[in-house]
Amino acid sequence: MFFITSRIPEQGSHSEAGRWLSFDNQNTDISKWVYFCQRAGQGEYQEITAAPFMAKLKALPAHTQILFWLHGYNNQMESHIFPMAQTLQHQFDRLSPNAILVVPIIWPCDEDGQLGVIDDYWDDQLAATASGLAFSRLLAMFDDWRRAPEQQTDPCKRRMNLLAHSMGNRTLISTFHHWHQHAGLDTMPQWFRHIFMMAADVDNQALEPHQPGRAVLDAAKQVHIYYAADDLAMAASKVVNVRHRTVTRRLGMTGPENLDALPANKVTVTDCDAFNDHFDPLWGHTYFLTDDNGHPSPLIEQMMNKMIGT
């Protein structure tokens, strides 16, 4: 499985194609660089570097679309991120083999266990935002790659999509905000076909005009928002943010504060309250995968239809 990360490798920050990497889960420092890698097996990661990584994605079958996935809070590579990505990949392949390739984008989460869950949340919130600077460099690298003369003669026409879950939406917004500021453009390029904002742990006004998340709407043909009023992780998020004197309703709990402030031809909103706790009985938060019996969430097919249908 291909993946991109802003975690700092134990082998050092200098990139080298072909080297084997390992990562310390306790190290949540954020690299100013990003690493383009392939997972060969559990705990086995090989660095590919940027241009070869992009070339491999370009060389996929013509009909295959990319779904980049930004994970949520308190997720570790082997215990959470890769198993979830494999579940997503399996469910998409079940519907249409090779139509979608899932590529995780991994930012450094804390791992203090249940006793440190509140501190983990706040640490991860800071890390998710700070990771936006590193991942904005990822966008800049992609932009440089696609503008290179050899790419101009044979341009990449691969369709790209992005799924951000929970606090990963904080990274998403921070990434586009940083890139937009750095590029000095009036608007973001429309690089993505679809962006799925799942149980987004961000302010429910984040996509409105003059807000940092507005660039998300520019970056995709369509943006899809999924929320559930009984998502307990969103309720916990609000409590933690009250502790730090930032009281806001969460997009993943209420949906957009003012839907009229968002372009109707670009934004869809789905209330998942009827089924979220079936797929995540404890929190009602991770409701886009499968239930305990392996039955897929209805959102799997919905996302697939949006990606391959337009």
Summary of the structure (lengths in Angstrom):
residues: 310
radius of gyration: 18.4
end to end distance: 25.6
largest distance: 55.5
contacts: 1037
relative contact order: 0.12
helix: 40%
strand: 22%
